[in-house]
Every structure is written in structure tokens, then in C-alpha cells.
């Protein structure tokens, strides 16, 4: 039987430690439960392979950052290969995320 939306638990090997910025935590706290669960699920997927082209893209306006789409929301993050850390810079609605990143 196929596994909807991800890798089976016994095959998922978390490679990266996820660190949320204060801004990302504040935004997550304000989201409704349904969107929060979807974003949490995507963060778990990103912890396994943050460079996976199926779930993330390079941010063209800022070097070294990537983003992942979750419905109308975007997760912007950086990957620190040497420390094995996935730093979530911000989580924003698609209408505001790119103006916010330019600041």
C-alpha cells in the first residue's frame, strides 16, 4: 500500500536539526491548526533532505536561501551543511514573503 505524502517512518532518517527563528515561531503560533500541521509535516520532510527539488527551490533574489511551498504559505530557510542545521528564517504568506526577504 502506498504511503500518502511522504516516506514511511522506518525509512526516514533525519539528517538535519531544524532551528526556527523567533519570527518563524511567532508566525507558526498564529496559524490555524490545519495549516500548522501541514507546515510541521513539511518541516519534517525538509529535515530529511532540504535540497530535494520536489519540495524546495533556490531563492533567486537572495543567495544561499531556499524556499518550500505549502499551499499559499512559504517556508524560507538556510542549510548549514557543516553543523547539520536547517535554519528556518521565516514562514510567510505568499503575498508578503518576497517583500519581507528583501528587507
NUFIMI-335226 format. One record per atom (N, C-alpha, C): x, y, z; residue in three letters. Coordinates in steps of 0.1 Angstrom, whole numbers, plus 5000, padded with zeros to 4 digits. Layout:
BEGIN
XYZAla
...
END
This chain:
BEGIN
500849885000Unk
500050005000Unk
500950125000Unk
500650224991Unk
501550344990Unk
501350435003Unk
502350515006Unk
502350605017Unk
502050745012Unk
500850795015Unk
500550925010Unk
501351035017Unk
501951125008Unk
502651235013Unk
504051215020Unk
504651115017Unk
506051105023Unk
506650975024Unk
507750965031Unk
508550845033Unk
508050775045Unk
507950645044Unk
507550565056Unk
508450595068Unk
507950585080Unk
508750625092Unk
509950545093Unk
509950415090Unk
511150335092Unk
512250365082Unk
511950445071Unk
512950475061Unk
513450615063Unk
512650705070Unk
513050845072Unk
514250855082Unk
515350905077Unk
516450925086Unk
516751075086Unk
516451135097Unk
516651285099Unk
518151315098Unk
518451395089Unk
519851435087Unk
520151575093Unk
519151655094Unk
519351795098Unk
518551825110Unk
519151905119Unk
518451955131Unk
517752085127Unk
516452105129Unk
515752215125Unk
515652325136Unk
516052445132Unk
516052555142Unk
515152665136Unk
514152705144Unk
513252815139Unk
513652945145Unk
513653045137Unk
513953185142Unk
512753225151Unk
512953335158Unk
511953385167Unk
510753435159Unk
511053485147Unk
509953535138Unk
509153415133Unk
509853305129Unk
509053195124Unk
508253135135Unk
508753125147Unk
507953075158Unk
506653155161Unk
506853285160Unk
505753385163Unk
504653365152Unk
505053345140Unk
504053325129Unk
503453195130Unk
504153085133Unk
503552955135Unk
502552955146Unk
502753025157Unk
501853035168Unk
500553095164Unk
500553175154Unk
499353255150Unk
498453175139Unk
499053075133Unk
498353005122Unk
497252915128Unk
496252885120Unk
495252785124Unk
495852645124Unk
495152555130Unk
495752425132Unk
495952345119Unk
495152365110Unk
495252285097Unk
496552325090Unk
496752455088Unk
497952505081Unk
499252475090Unk
499152485103Unk
500252455112Unk
500652305110Unk
499752215109Unk
500052075108Unk
500752055094Unk
500252115084Unk
500852105071Unk
502352155070Unk
502552265077Unk
503852325077Unk
504852235086Unk
504352185097Unk
505152095105Unk
505551975098Unk
504551925090Unk
504851805082Unk
505951835071Unk
505851955065Unk
506951985055Unk
508252015062Unk
508252065074Unk
509552085081Unk
510151945084Unk
509351845087Unk
509951715089Unk
510551655076Unk
509851685065Unk
510351635052Unk
511651705049Unk
511751835051Unk
512951915049Unk
514051865057Unk
513851825070Unk
514851775078Unk
515551655073Unk
514851575065Unk
515451455059Unk
516351495047Unk
515851585038Unk
516551625026Unk
516151765022Unk
516751875028Unk
516352005025Unk
516652055011Unk
517451985003Unk
517752024989Unk
516951954979Unk
515951874983Unk
515151794974Unk
514351884965Unk
514651874952Unk
513951964942Unk
512451944941Unk
511951834947Unk
510451814946Unk
509751894957Unk
510451944967Unk
509752014978Unk
510452144981Unk
511552184974Unk
512152314977Unk
512752364964Unk
512952504964Unk
513652564953Unk
514652664959Unk
515652704950Unk
516552814954Unk
515852944954Unk
516153034963Unk
515553164963Unk
516553254954Unk
515953294943Unk
516853364933Unk
517253504938Unk
516453574946Unk
516753704950Unk
517853714961Unk
518053604969Unk
518953604979Unk
519853484978Unk
521153494978Unk
521953374976Unk
522053294989Unk
522053164988Unk
522253075000Unk
520953045007Unk
519853095002Unk
518553055009Unk
517652974999Unk
516852895005Unk
515852814997Unk
514452845003Unk
513452804995Unk
512052815000Unk
511352684996Unk
510252665004Unk
509352555002Unk
507952605002Unk
507152554993Unk
505752604992Unk
504852505000Unk
503952565008Unk
502952485015Unk
501652555013Unk
500952525002Unk
499752594999Unk
500052734995Unk
499452835002Unk
499752975000Unk
500853025009Unk
501452945016Unk
502552975026Unk
503952935021Unk
504953015025Unk
506352985020Unk
507152965033Unk
508052865033Unk
509052845043Unk
510352885037Unk
511052985043Unk
512353035038Unk
513352985048Unk
514452925043Unk
515352865052Unk
516752865046Unk
517752845054Unk
519152825050Unk
519652695055Unk
520552635048Unk
521152505052Unk
522652525056Unk
522952485068Unk
524352485073Unk
524852345073Unk
525552305062Unk
525952175060Unk
526952125071Unk
527852215075Unk
528952185084Unk
528352145098Unk
527252215102Unk
526752175115Unk
525452095114Unk
525052065102Unk
523851985100Unk
522552045105Unk
522452175103Unk
521352255108Unk
520552315096Unk
519252315098Unk
518352375089Unk
517752495096Unk
518152615093Unk
517652735099Unk
516452795092Unk
515352795098Unk
514152855092Unk
514152995095Unk
514253075084Unk
514353225086Unk
512953285088Unk
512053245080Unk
510653295082Unk
509653205075Unk
508453225079Unk
507253155073Unk
506253265071Unk
505953285058Unk
505053395055Unk
504053355044Unk
503053435043Unk
502053415032Unk
502753455019Unk
502353395008Unk
503053424995Unk
502953564991Unk
501953634996Unk
501753774992Unk
502753864999Unk
503353825010Unk
504353905017Unk
505753855018Unk
505953735015Unk
507253675017Unk
508453735010Unk
508253764997Unk
509353814989Unk
509753954993Unk
508754044997Unk
509054175001Unk
509754175015Unk
509354075023Unk
509954055036Unk
511454015035Unk
511753925026Unk
513153875024Unk
514053985019Unk
513554075011Unk
514454185006Unk
514854285016Unk
514154285027Unk
514554385038Unk
515754345045Unk
END
